[in-house]
Amino acid sequence: MNERQLLEVAVKAADDKRAEDIVVLNMKGISLVADYFVICHGNSDKQVQAIAREMKEKVEETGLSIKRVEGFDEARWILVDLGDVIAHIFHKDERSYYNLERLWGDAPVEHIQSELNQ
């Protein structure tokens, strides 16, 4: 599975749990950590955890393993490390505070509408 397919699995999983304002930043040439950042948020602790859990399960169904999940118990900012893709799942109250889109403003935004349930 290439990084684009992994990205699609992660985005679909987030969308399936009704993650809001899903943004994908192309980090190639900008960050050595990952090729893509998925940034989204949920409206409650339970929803944030459900998004992270769904993402983990869907990626594992492909035969890949998750490198690391951080922040799950607090559910304010969960980081799901999928290797080439890192998902940042925020509680809605935290997302605007950290504003990763602005922090990584030089990263191009990937168009992911085709992966989302419309």
C-alpha positions in Angstrom: 0.0 0.0 0.0 1.4 3.4 -0.9 1.1 6.5 1.1 -1.7 7.9 -1.0 -3.8 4.8 -0.4 -3.0 5.0 3.3 -4.1 8.6 3.2 -7.4 7.6 1.6 -8.1 5.0 4.3 -7.4 7.5 7.0 -9.6 10.2 5.5 -12.5 7.8 4.8 -12.3 6.5 8.4 -12.4 10.1 9.8 -15.3 11.0 7.5 -17.2 7.8 8.5 -17.2 9.0 12.1 -18.4 12.5 11.0 -15.1 14.3 11.6 -15.4 18.0 10.7 -13.3 20.2 8.5 -11.0 17.5 7.3 -7.8 19.0 5.9 -4.9 17.2 4.3 -1.5 18.9 4.1 1.1 17.6 1.7 4.3 17.6 3.9 6.7 16.2 1.3 9.8 18.3 1.3 8.6 20.2 4.3 8.7 17.7 7.1 10.9 14.7 7.6 8.3 13.2 9.9 5.6 12.3 7.4 4.4 12.8 3.8 0.9 13.9 4.8 -0.9 15.4 7.8 -4.6 14.8 8.2 -6.2 17.4 10.5 -9.8 17.2 11.6 -11.9 17.6 14.7 -14.8 16.2 16.6 -17.4 18.0 18.8 -17.0 15.8 21.9 -14.4 13.7 23.7 -16.4 10.6 22.6 -16.4 11.6 19.0 -12.7 12.4 18.9 -12.0 9.0 20.4 -14.4 7.3 17.9 -12.6 9.0 15.0 -9.2 7.8 16.2 -10.5 4.3 16.9 -12.1 4.0 13.5 -8.9 5.2 11.8 -6.8 2.6 13.7 -9.2 -0.2 12.9 -9.5 0.6 9.2 -5.7 0.8 8.8 -5.2 -2.4 10.7 -7.8 -4.1 8.4 -5.4 -3.4 5.5 -2.7 -5.4 7.2 -0.7 -2.4 8.3 0.1 -1.6 11.9 -0.2 1.7 13.7 3.1 3.1 14.8 1.7 5.1 17.8 -1.4 6.7 19.2 -1.0 9.5 21.7 -3.5 11.5 23.7 -6.4 9.0 23.4 -7.4 9.1 27.0 -7.6 12.9 27.2 -9.3 13.2 23.8 -8.3 16.8 23.3 -5.7 16.2 20.6 -5.1 12.6 19.5 -2.1 11.9 17.3 -2.3 8.8 15.2 1.0 7.9 13.6 0.5 5.7 10.5 4.0 6.2 9.3 3.9 8.2 6.1 0.6 9.7 7.3 0.1 11.4 10.6 -3.5 12.2 11.8 -4.2 15.1 14.2 -7.6 14.6 15.6 -8.7 17.6 17.8 -11.5 18.4 20.1 -13.2 21.4 18.4 -12.1 23.6 21.3 -8.4 22.8 20.8 -8.2 22.9 17.0 -8.3 26.7 16.7 -5.9 27.1 19.6 -3.2 25.0 18.0 -4.1 26.0 14.4 -1.8 23.6 12.6 -3.0 24.8 9.2 -1.4 28.2 9.9 1.7 26.7 11.6 2.3 24.6 8.4 1.0 27.3 6.1 3.7 26.6 3.5 2.4 23.1 3.0 0.0 22.6 0.0 -3.5 21.5 0.8 -4.5 18.2 -0.9 -7.9 17.9 -2.5 -9.6 15.0 -0.9 -13.3 15.6 -1.8 -13.4 12.4 -3.8 -12.6 10.4 -0.6 -15.4 12.0 1.5 -18.9 10.7 1.8 -21.1 13.3 0.1 
